[in-house]
Amino acid sequence: MRKYFIQICCAAILVALSSAAVSAQSLLPPTFGDWTIAQSSSAGPVTLDSATGENAAVMREYGFAAIEQQQYAHAGDTIVATLYRMNDPTAAYGAFTFLRTPDMRSSNLAKYAAIAPGHALIVVGNLLLELRGAKPTTDGEALQSLAASVSPKADRRPYPLIGDHLPDENLVVGSERYFVGPLATSKFTGFPANDWAGFNLGAEAILAKYRKGSQETMLLVIEYPTQQLAARQLPQVASVAASASSATPSAAHPLVTAKREAGLIMLAFARQPGKFAESVLSSVKFGHDVTWNEPSFKAKEPSINIMVVGAFVGTGVILMLAVISGLGFAILRVVTKIFFPGKVFDRPEHLEIIQLGLTGRRPNTKDIY
């Protein structure tokens, strides 16, 4: 009987643990808007490799934590929602820029969201939602409902600020690519996949495309925690840029110009020589942001009337405390003398008097009391 009881307890514990794990993993809602989970879906558990293929290594480089996928249906249409749970909002933003395709336009569904026919990407904290199907982009209210349903479970720490260094003029909107490792950097720049930029030192990078008429250039900004690290890494970065510049200018081997300002190293890629790349490079914002409407504190000295009244009030409080403490000690001494005479206070035998010896009479210690 005891053996069966132990087996039943173990089975119950395993079921509870498995259900808790499933509930902890599941972040996608059963419904959003008019869309509900398709009952006919028989797909097995999704993995990062099956969802992203050859890009799985790059997703892990950004900081992949878990993945979840559901198929939703409405009025005969189906969409597949994939939720990538990243380590932090920085990783989610990086994965968003990596998976975003050139045909996707920005959307106001979230701070970072992009939409194309049959494809949508939405960043919610450390969560990246990817939707594919016939109508994921036409039902904006449904997509907002989906983003709102996962928002309470998302990490709300801030996104990276390195994009603030990019010049705004002639920027191709949506061309930004954020990097935290060499794999993604190599995929979009063609540079070696080793850590020539110093990501192991805490560096982060962002790539953006600029276009003016027929001229086009790409700008890579690498930010380091300190200016000293940037200065130490500059020779290696310049060496990689020089090796690329020595090749014949083409789409695969563009001309590269390297420059350092404070804690930033900037690379400008150009398919042909010209001043446009130099102008973009010189427009990088490397200083600190200063705002005019920042709240400030202004010290105000009180008037003479308030100072005088405050002095009298403070003195009165001190006097009252002195009187109260004096009366309290007097009452304590009287009560002690009544109940413990000669044991706590008024002990002549323990009192010593230093005298000058002007007279020969010995002092009587009882005279003091």
C-alpha positions as CSV (number, residue, x, y, z in Angstrom):
1,M,0.0,0.0,0.0
2,R,2.8,2.3,0.9
3,K,4.5,1.6,-2.4
4,Y,1.4,2.6,-4.4
5,F,1.0,5.7,-2.3
6,I,4.5,6.8,-3.1
7,Q,4.0,6.2,-6.8
8,I,0.8,8.2,-6.9
9,C,2.5,11.1,-5.1
10,C,5.4,11.1,-7.5
11,A,3.1,11.0,-10.5
12,A,1.1,13.9,-9.0
13,I,4.3,16.0,-8.5
14,L,5.4,15.3,-12.1
15,V,2.1,16.4,-13.5
16,A,2.1,19.5,-11.4
17,L,5.7,20.4,-12.5
18,S,4.9,19.8,-16.1
19,S,1.7,21.9,-16.0
20,A,3.6,24.7,-14.2
21,A,6.4,24.6,-16.8
22,V,3.8,24.8,-19.6
23,S,1.9,27.7,-18.0
24,A,5.2,29.5,-17.3
25,Q,6.3,29.0,-21.0
26,S,3.0,30.0,-22.6
27,L,2.8,33.8,-23.1
28,L,0.7,33.9,-26.3
29,P,-3.0,34.4,-25.5
30,P,-5.7,31.9,-26.6
31,T,-7.5,34.7,-28.4
32,F,-6.8,38.3,-29.6
33,G,-9.3,40.4,-31.4
34,D,-11.3,38.1,-33.6
35,W,-8.5,35.5,-33.9
36,T,-8.5,32.3,-31.9
37,I,-6.1,29.3,-31.7
38,A,-6.8,27.0,-34.6
39,Q,-8.2,23.7,-33.4
40,S,-6.8,21.8,-36.4
41,S,-3.2,22.7,-35.7
42,S,-1.1,19.6,-35.1
43,A,2.3,21.0,-35.3
44,G,4.8,19.8,-32.7
45,P,6.9,22.0,-30.4
46,V,8.7,24.7,-32.3
47,T,12.5,25.2,-31.9
48,L,14.7,28.2,-32.8
49,D,16.4,26.2,-35.5
50,S,13.1,25.2,-37.1
51,A,11.8,28.8,-36.9
52,T,14.9,30.7,-38.1
53,G,17.0,28.1,-39.9
54,E,20.5,29.4,-40.5
55,N,19.9,32.5,-38.5
56,A,19.6,30.6,-35.2
57,A,23.2,31.2,-34.3
58,V,22.7,35.0,-34.7
59,M,19.6,34.9,-32.6
60,R,21.5,33.2,-29.9
61,E,24.2,35.8,-30.2
62,Y,21.7,38.5,-29.5
63,G,20.5,36.7,-26.4
64,F,17.7,34.2,-27.1
65,A,15.9,32.7,-24.2
66,A,12.8,30.8,-25.4
67,I,10.4,30.5,-28.3
68,E,6.7,29.9,-28.6
69,Q,4.4,29.5,-31.6
70,Q,0.7,29.3,-32.1
71,Q,-1.6,29.2,-35.2
72,Y,-4.7,31.4,-35.1
73,A,-7.7,31.3,-37.4
74,H,-10.5,33.7,-38.3
75,A,-13.1,33.6,-41.1
76,G,-11.2,31.0,-43.0
77,D,-7.8,32.8,-42.7
78,T,-4.9,31.7,-40.6
79,I,-1.8,33.4,-39.2
80,V,1.2,32.0,-37.4
81,A,2.4,33.9,-34.4
82,T,5.9,33.3,-33.1
83,L,7.0,34.8,-29.9
84,Y,10.8,35.1,-29.2
85,R,11.6,35.6,-25.6
86,M,14.9,37.4,-25.4
87,N,17.1,38.1,-22.4
88,D,16.4,41.8,-22.3
89,P,14.9,44.6,-24.4
90,T,18.3,45.2,-25.9
91,A,18.4,41.7,-27.3
92,A,14.8,42.0,-28.6
93,Y,15.6,45.2,-30.4
94,G,18.7,43.6,-32.0
95,A,16.7,40.6,-33.1
96,F,14.0,42.9,-34.6
97,T,16.6,44.8,-36.7
98,F,18.1,41.5,-37.8
99,L,14.8,39.9,-38.9
100,R,13.4,43.1,-40.5
101,T,13.4,43.0,-44.2
102,P,13.8,46.0,-46.5
103,D,10.2,45.9,-47.7
104,M,8.8,46.3,-44.2
105,R,7.6,49.7,-43.2
106,S,7.5,51.2,-39.7
107,S,4.3,51.0,-37.8
108,N,2.9,52.8,-34.7
109,L,1.9,49.5,-33.1
110,A,4.9,49.9,-30.8
111,K,8.1,51.9,-30.5
112,Y,9.7,49.3,-32.7
113,A,7.3,47.6,-35.1
114,A,7.4,46.9,-38.8
115,I,4.8,45.6,-41.3
116,A,4.8,44.2,-44.8
117,P,2.2,42.2,-46.7
118,G,1.9,38.9,-44.9
119,H,4.6,39.7,-42.3
120,A,4.7,41.7,-39.1
121,L,7.3,42.3,-36.3
122,I,6.5,43.9,-33.0
123,V,8.8,44.5,-30.1
124,V,7.3,44.5,-26.6
125,G,10.0,44.9,-24.0
126,N,12.1,41.7,-24.2
127,L,9.5,40.0,-26.3
128,L,9.6,39.9,-30.1
129,L,6.4,39.0,-31.9
130,E,6.6,37.7,-35.5
131,L,3.3,37.1,-37.4
132,R,3.1,35.5,-40.8
133,G,-0.1,34.9,-42.8
134,A,-2.6,36.3,-45.2
135,K,-4.0,39.1,-43.0
136,P,-1.7,39.9,-40.1
137,T,-1.1,43.4,-41.3
138,T,-4.6,44.5,-42.2
139,D,-6.1,44.1,-38.7
140,G,-4.3,46.8,-36.7
141,E,-6.6,46.6,-33.7
142,A,-6.1,42.8,-33.4
143,L,-2.3,43.3,-33.5
144,Q,-2.5,45.9,-30.8
145,S,-4.6,43.6,-28.7
146,L,-2.0,40.9,-29.1
147,A,0.8,43.2,-28.1
148,A,-1.2,44.4,-25.1
149,S,-1.9,40.9,-24.0
150,V,1.8,40.0,-23.7
151,S,2.9,43.5,-22.4
152,P,2.3,42.8,-18.7
153,K,4.7,39.8,-18.9
154,A,7.5,41.8,-20.7
155,D,10.7,43.3,-19.3
156,R,10.2,47.0,-19.5
157,R,13.8,48.2,-19.1
158,P,14.9,50.8,-21.7
159,Y,16.1,50.0,-25.2
160,P,19.6,50.8,-26.3
161,L,20.4,54.5,-27.0
162,I,23.2,54.0,-29.5
163,G,20.7,55.0,-32.3
164,D,20.8,58.6,-31.0
165,H,24.3,58.9,-32.5
166,L,23.0,58.4,-36.1
167,P,22.5,61.5,-38.2
168,D,18.9,62.1,-39.2
169,E,19.5,63.8,-42.6
170,N,19.3,61.4,-45.6
171,L,18.7,58.4,-43.4
172,V,16.9,55.5,-45.1
173,V,14.2,54.8,-42.5
174,G,14.1,51.2,-41.4
175,S,17.7,50.4,-42.5
176,E,19.1,50.4,-39.0
177,R,20.8,47.2,-37.8
178,Y,21.9,46.8,-34.2
179,F,24.8,44.4,-33.4
180,V,26.1,42.9,-30.2
181,G,28.4,40.3,-31.7
182,P,30.5,39.5,-34.7
183,L,28.1,37.0,-36.5
184,A,25.4,39.6,-37.2
185,T,28.0,42.2,-38.0
186,S,29.7,40.0,-40.5
187,K,26.4,39.1,-42.2
188,F,25.6,42.8,-43.0
189,T,29.1,44.2,-43.5
190,G,31.0,41.4,-45.1
191,F,33.8,41.8,-42.6
192,P,35.4,38.7,-40.9
193,A,33.2,36.9,-38.3
194,N,35.9,37.2,-35.6
195,D,35.6,39.8,-32.9
196,W,37.6,42.6,-34.6
197,A,35.2,45.3,-33.2
198,G,35.8,44.3,-29.6
199,F,32.3,43.1,-28.5
200,N,33.9,41.2,-25.7
201,L,34.9,44.6,-24.3
202,G,31.3,45.6,-23.9
203,A,31.0,47.3,-27.3
204,E,27.8,47.6,-29.3
205,A,27.3,48.7,-32.9
206,I,24.6,50.0,-35.2
207,L,24.5,50.1,-39.0
208,A,22.4,52.4,-41.1
209,K,22.0,53.3,-44.8
210,Y,22.1,56.8,-46.2
211,R,21.0,58.0,-49.6
212,K,21.2,61.3,-51.4
213,G,20.2,61.2,-55.1
214,S,22.3,58.5,-56.7
215,Q,24.8,58.5,-53.9
216,E,24.5,55.9,-51.2
217,T,26.6,55.0,-48.2
218,M,26.4,52.9,-45.1
219,L,27.5,54.1,-41.7
220,L,28.6,51.8,-38.9
221,V,28.9,53.3,-35.4
222,I,30.6,51.2,-32.7
223,E,30.2,52.5,-29.1
224,Y,32.6,51.5,-26.3
225,P,32.1,51.9,-22.5
226,T,35.1,54.3,-22.3
227,Q,37.2,56.4,-24.6
228,Q,40.3,54.5,-23.6
229,L,38.8,51.2,-24.9
230,A,37.8,52.9,-28.2
231,A,41.3,54.3,-28.6
232,R,42.8,50.9,-27.9
233,Q,40.5,49.1,-30.4
234,L,40.9,51.7,-33.2
235,P,44.1,50.2,-34.8
236,Q,42.4,46.8,-35.1
237,V,39.3,48.3,-36.6
238,A,41.3,50.5,-38.9
239,S,43.3,47.4,-40.1
240,V,40.0,45.6,-41.0
241,A,38.8,48.7,-42.8
242,A,42.1,49.1,-44.7
243,S,41.9,45.5,-45.9
244,A,38.4,46.1,-47.2
245,S,39.4,49.4,-48.8
246,S,42.3,47.8,-50.6
247,A,39.9,45.5,-52.6
248,T,38.2,46.7,-55.8
249,P,35.3,48.9,-54.9
250,S,32.1,46.9,-55.3
251,A,29.0,46.0,-53.4
252,A,30.9,43.2,-51.7
253,H,34.0,45.2,-51.0
254,P,33.1,48.9,-50.5
255,L,35.5,51.7,-49.7
256,V,35.7,52.1,-46.0
257,T,36.8,55.2,-44.0
258,A,37.4,54.8,-40.2
259,K,37.3,57.6,-37.7
260,R,37.2,57.9,-33.9
261,E,35.5,60.5,-31.7
262,A,35.4,60.1,-27.9
263,G,34.1,56.6,-27.2
264,L,32.8,56.0,-30.8
265,I,34.5,54.4,-33.8
266,M,32.7,55.2,-37.0
267,L,33.1,53.5,-40.4
268,A,31.6,54.8,-43.6
269,F,31.1,52.4,-46.5
270,A,30.9,53.8,-50.0
271,R,30.8,52.0,-53.4
272,Q,32.6,54.9,-55.0
273,P,34.8,57.7,-53.8
274,G,33.1,60.9,-53.0
275,K,32.3,63.5,-50.4
276,F,28.9,62.1,-49.4
277,A,30.4,59.4,-47.1
278,E,32.6,62.0,-45.5
279,S,29.7,64.3,-44.8
280,V,27.7,61.5,-43.2
281,L,30.7,60.5,-41.1
282,S,31.2,64.0,-39.9
283,S,27.5,64.3,-39.0
284,V,27.6,61.6,-36.3
285,K,26.4,62.9,-33.0
286,F,28.9,61.9,-30.3
287,G,28.2,64.5,-27.6
288,H,25.8,64.4,-24.7
289,D,22.1,65.3,-25.1
290,V,21.1,68.6,-23.4
291,T,17.5,69.5,-23.0
292,W,16.1,73.0,-22.3
293,N,13.1,71.7,-20.4
294,E,15.0,69.6,-17.8
295,P,13.5,70.2,-14.3
296,S,15.8,72.2,-12.0
297,F,15.9,73.2,-8.4
298,K,16.3,76.8,-7.3
299,A,17.3,77.5,-3.7
300,K,15.2,80.1,-2.0
301,E,16.3,81.9,1.1
302,P,13.5,82.6,3.7
303,S,12.6,86.1,4.6
304,I,14.0,87.9,7.7
305,N,10.6,87.6,9.5
306,I,10.5,83.8,9.1
307,M,14.1,83.5,10.3
308,V,13.5,85.6,13.4
309,V,10.3,83.8,14.3
310,G,12.0,80.5,13.6
311,A,14.9,81.4,16.0
312,F,12.4,82.3,18.8
313,V,10.4,79.1,18.2
314,G,13.5,77.0,18.2
315,T,14.9,78.5,21.4
316,G,11.5,78.0,23.1
317,V,11.5,74.4,22.1
318,I,15.0,73.9,23.4
319,L,14.0,75.6,26.7
320,M,10.9,73.4,27.1
321,L,13.0,70.3,26.5
322,A,15.5,71.4,29.2
323,V,12.7,72.1,31.7
324,I,11.0,68.8,31.0
325,S,14.2,66.8,31.2
326,G,15.2,68.7,34.4
327,L,11.8,68.0,36.1
328,G,11.9,64.4,35.0
329,F,15.4,63.9,36.6
330,A,14.3,65.7,39.8
331,I,11.2,63.4,40.1
332,L,13.4,60.3,39.4
333,R,15.9,61.4,42.1
334,V,13.2,62.1,44.7
335,V,11.4,58.8,44.1
336,T,14.8,57.0,44.3
337,K,15.7,58.6,47.6
338,I,12.3,57.6,49.1
339,F,12.5,54.0,48.1
340,F,16.3,53.5,48.1
341,P,17.7,55.9,50.6
342,G,21.5,56.2,50.6
343,K,21.9,53.4,47.9
344,V,21.8,55.3,44.6
345,F,22.1,59.0,45.4
346,D,23.5,60.8,48.4
347,R,26.3,58.3,49.3
348,P,28.9,60.4,51.4
349,E,31.2,57.4,51.8
350,H,31.8,57.3,48.0
351,L,32.4,61.0,47.6
352,E,35.9,62.4,47.5
353,I,36.7,66.1,47.9
354,I,40.0,67.7,46.8
355,Q,40.9,70.6,49.1
356,L,43.6,73.2,49.2
357,G,44.4,72.6,52.9
358,L,43.9,76.2,53.9
359,T,42.4,75.0,57.2
360,G,43.0,72.0,59.3
361,R,39.3,71.0,59.5
362,R,38.3,68.0,57.4
363,P,35.3,68.6,55.2
364,N,32.1,66.9,56.0
365,T,30.7,65.2,52.9
366,K,27.2,65.4,54.3
367,D,27.3,69.1,54.1
368,I,27.1,68.9,50.3
369,Y,23.6,67.4,50.5
